[in-house]
Amino acid sequence: MRTLLNAASRPAECEANAVRKIVRLVARTGCRTHILHVSSGLSADVLRRAKAEGLPVSAETCPHYLTLDCDHIPDNATAVKCCPPIRDLHEQDALWAGLADGTLDGVVTDHSPASADMKAGTLATAWGGVSSLQVGFRAVLTGAMRRGLSLADVVRWMSCNTARLVGLDDRGDITPVLRADLAIIRPYERFVVDATALESRNPICACDGMTLNGVVTRTFVAGRDALSGVREGNLIVRP
């Protein structure tokens, strides 16, 4: 059942072919286009050429493609079942290179919460999707620091660029007059992910047991402490 996670189930070349088709349509129509959840270096190569030609394309990848690899995932690990599948370290290296040179514009969580029942069973039957909202930033930060990249790089990929791509001009950076969505973080302090201690109602996390950088000490949403006035059953009160 491991092949459902492996590149053999949905080969990287198939993903790249799909991106090539989209890029050809962009060249024909000039339509502004965004490619979701890039998991393959082959796809990044297609996008790199498209950007060099001045085509209006942007693209993103996800924390799990940057931090997990199919050769080190236990059999039937349904917590990491997703589509596209987790690929190998060669593909992971190519994705980091794509972020570093601007081929990939951002990193998005692709957060897909699921109940324990939905994630139970085998890889053939379990719900596909990775729950990473609370740890995704820290997983990417950890991978970036190992590769000599910085906290500022991760903030650019996961905050500044993503806000700009979707037109949220009132947030995404620490600047006067912008909405104060802030996290106070100790980037060099490490912790072990415990899925049962996360705020999710369902203790499922692809990073369970991993040691990550980045202890968050306080969070603000629109300038308000995220934990002030919390109601039972809700992590934050939206402004």
C-alpha positions, 0 to 999 in steps of 0.5 A: 500500500506504500505505493499510494504515497510514492511517486510511482502512484502519481509520477512526477512526469504526470504532474509536470505534463499537467503544468505544461498544458496549463502553461501552453494555455497561458501563452495562448490566452494571457490568462493570469494563472496560479498553480497549486501544491507543486510537489515535483522538480519537473513542474518547477522546471516548467514554471521556471521557463514560463516565468523566464518567458514573461508568462503571468504564472505563479505557483506554490508548494506545501510544508509536507513536500518540503519536509517529508520524503516517501522513503522515510514514511512508515507503511500505512501512515495515513496521516501523510496521505495526500495528493499529489503524493509525498515524493523523494529527497531529490524532488524535495531539493528541487522544490527548495531550489525553486523557492530560493530562486523565486520560481515558486512564490509561496508555501501554503499549509494546504491544511486538511483536517479530518476526524480519526475515523476519516483517517483510519483504515488503509491508504486506499480508504483513508481521507487524503489530506495533511493537517498542518495548520499549527506546525506548518510554519515551524516545519518549513522554518526548520527545513529552511534553517537546515539549508542555510535559509532564514526566518525572513525567507520563510516569512516572505514565502508564507506571509508577504507573498501569499497575502499579495498573491490573493490581494490581501493588501491590508496584511502580510507584513509588519508595517504601519497601517497594516493589520497586525496579525503577528506571532512572537516566536523563538526561532532557535528554540526547539520542541517535539510535536505531540499531535495530542497536544495540538489545538485541533479537535483531532489528534492527527499530524504528519509531523507527530514526533518530529523535533522542530524549531520555533516556539511561539510565545504569543499570537495577535490577530488584528492587534488583539491577543489571539487567546483573549476572550476565547470561547469553549470550542473556538481557538480564537475570536475572529475580529 
